[in-house]
């Protein structure tokens, strides 16, 4: 299967080789690069004192990757962990994190859509009064769910562990992706999206012809709707994480 990945650097460079080992052709089209901020004193201080929090919430695999070097080892067992979805949980496990060592089970939304709003429906975040929570994320992000936790009585701190930089799209890779798109009726191709900015950038960079024949995968219903609005009529939702990506691509190969 031909696959076009749009995940940010450096994550895309871990995913692409894994797909190539499974026999897929891959074009890497990251639209942004994540710069870790974990070496900044204020960030290191918060991440090094996790025992001061009841819960740490990781909002994305990128947040896990950026923060990992500054996290305590061993993890304080009295500080529980939550994620917004299985992709972020998988990123923790891939780093060697052991949820069984904690006093509380790891918490994440049990079913799609996997996002912060869904996490607020889970215990203990549905009634968080008195909890001390640290949110680990990038510099940019939605604040509505954080304010909802505060309004419900939680003490929430936010630590930005990465900064996002827009990347120019490589002309060679854009041409390759456009060629694959033009040939989608004869040779299947899957475009993978995990963020709205990638959808927007490729909407301008790629021709519209062929989008109705290619497959597009995204991690959230809002992204699927945005893709269909841009002409990707075969856009579907996949489960987050590498296993969800592989399953989505290989199910498309059989479709």
Residue pairs with C-beta under 8 A, 6 or more apart in sequence:
1 24
1 25
1 188
1 189
1 190
1 249
1 250
1 252
1 253
2 24
2 25
2 27
2 180
2 187
2 188
2 189
2 190
3 19
3 24
3 25
3 26
3 27
3 189
3 190
3 191
3 192
3 249
4 26
4 27
4 29
4 177
4 180
4 189
4 190
4 191
4 192
5 12
5 15
5 16
5 19
5 26
5 27
5 28
5 29
5 30
5 192
6 12
6 29
6 30
6 31
6 191
6 192
6 193
6 194
6 195
6 198
6 201
6 202
7 15
7 30
7 192
7 194
7 198
8 30
8 31
8 32
8 33
8 34
8 62
8 164
8 195
9 30
9 32
9 33
9 34
9 167
10 33
10 34
10 65
11 34
11 61
11 62
11 65
12 28
12 30
13 28
15 242
15 245
16 26
16 28
18 242
18 246
19 26
19 245
19 246
19 249
20 26
22 246
22 250
24 249
27 173
27 176
27 177
27 180
28 173
29 169
29 170
29 173
29 174
29 177
29 198
29 202
30 167
31 166
31 167
31 169
31 195
31 197
31 198
31 201
31 202
32 164
32 165
32 166
32 167
32 195
32 197
33 164
33 165
33 167
34 62
34 65
34 66
34 138
34 162
34 163
34 164
34 165
35 162
35 163
35 164
35 165
36 65
36 66
36 67
36 69
36 161
36 162
37 43
37 66
37 139
37 160
37 161
37 162
37 163
38 44
38 47
38 66
38 67
38 68
38 69
38 70
38 161
39 69
39 70
42 159
43 70
43 159
43 160
43 161
44 70
46 134
46 157
46 159
47 67
47 70
47 71
47 72
47 136
47 159
47 161
48 70
48 72
50 56
50 71
50 72
50 75
50 76
50 79
50 134
51 76
51 78
51 79
52 132
53 79
53 132
53 133
53 134
53 157
54 79
54 80
54 131
54 132
54 133
55 79
55 80
55 81
55 82
55 124
55 131
55 132
55 133
55 134
56 79
56 80
56 81
56 82
56 133
56 134
56 136
57 81
57 82
57 83
57 84
57 119
57 133
57 134
57 135
57 136
58 64
58 67
58 81
58 82
58 83
58 84
58 88
58 91
58 92
58 136
58 137
59 83
59 84
59 88
59 116
59 135
59 136
59 137
59 138
59 141
60 84
60 87
60 88
60 137
60 138
61 87
61 88
61 90
61 91
61 240
61 241
62 138
62 162
63 88
63 136
63 137
63 138
63 161
63 162
64 88
64 91
64 92
64 95
64 136
65 91
66 138
66 161
66 162
67 136
67 159
67 161
68 95
70 161
74 101
75 81
75 97
75 98
75 101
75 102
77 101
77 102
77 103
78 103
79 102
80 102
80 103
80 104
80 106
80 107
81 92
81 97
81 99
81 102
81 106
81 107
82 106
82 107
82 108
82 119
82 122
82 125
83 89
83 92
83 106
83 107
83 108
83 119
84 108
84 109
84 114
84 115
84 116
84 118
84 119
85 108
85 109
85 114
85 115
85 219
85 240
85 241
86 108
86 114
86 239
86 240
86 241
86 244
87 114
87 219
87 239
87 240
87 241
87 242
87 244
88 108
88 240
88 241
89 106
89 108
89 241
90 240
90 241
90 242
90 243
91 241
92 99
92 106
93 99
99 105
99 106
107 119
107 122
107 123
107 124
107 125
108 114
108 119
108 122
109 115
109 118
109 119
109 121
109 122
110 122
111 118
112 118
112 221
112 237
112 239
113 220
113 221
113 222
114 219
114 220
114 240
115 220
116 142
116 145
117 145
119 125
119 145
120 126
120 145
120 148
120 149
124 131
125 149
127 152
128 149
128 152
128 153
128 154
129 152
129 153
129 154
130 153
130 154
131 153
131 154
131 155
132 154
132 155
133 149
133 154
133 155
133 156
133 157
134 156
134 157
134 158
134 159
135 146
135 156
135 157
135 158
135 159
136 159
136 161
137 158
137 159
137 160
137 161
138 160
138 161
138 162
138 163
138 164
139 160
139 162
139 163
139 164
140 164
146 156
146 158
149 156
150 156
166 197
169 201
169 205
174 205
174 206
177 191
177 202
177 206
178 206
178 207
180 187
180 189
180 214
181 189
181 206
181 207
181 209
181 210
181 211
181 214
182 207
182 209
182 210
183 189
183 210
184 210
184 213
184 214
185 210
185 213
188 214
188 215
188 252
188 253
188 255
189 214
189 215
190 214
190 215
190 216
190 217
190 248
190 249
190 252
191 202
191 214
191 215
191 216
191 217
191 232
192 216
192 217
192 218
192 238
192 245
192 248
192 249
193 199
193 202
193 216
193 217
193 218
193 219
193 223
193 227
194 218
194 219
194 223
194 240
195 223
196 222
196 223
196 226
199 218
199 223
199 226
199 227
199 230
203 230
208 231
211 230
211 231
211 232
211 233
212 231
212 232
212 233
212 234
213 234
214 232
214 234
215 234
215 235
215 236
215 252
215 255
216 227
216 232
216 234
216 235
216 236
217 235
217 236
217 237
217 238
217 245
217 248
217 249
217 252
218 224
218 227
218 235
218 236
218 237
218 238
219 237
219 238
219 239
219 240
219 244
220 237
221 237
223 237
224 235
224 236
224 237
227 235
228 235
236 248
238 244
238 245
238 247
238 248
239 247
239 248
